[in-house]
């Protein structure tokens, strides 16, 4: 039986029934004081704010990590280009046929 139907049933019983109903609602936890409700709301709001701050910190850390990863990837690409250029330059100085050493298979070791 819901609380509203309980009220309509108890009203003919008088003030004692209403007081009993209110006491039962308090004991069951359906009726709490405003101070308790405000404390619960403050705690909830504090937890939500803490979680939002933590989420924002993780997002910022992810952004910084991704920026660092992209920078490292770009540097590796530049180093690869420089190594290919250095390989071609050294081969040209030795008079070897120009070509990309990284595309050619490695020579077998002499037996």
Secondary structure as UniProt FT lines:
FT   HELIX           3..10
FT   HELIX           11..13
FT   HELIX           15..28
FT   HELIX           34..94
FT   TURN            101..103
//
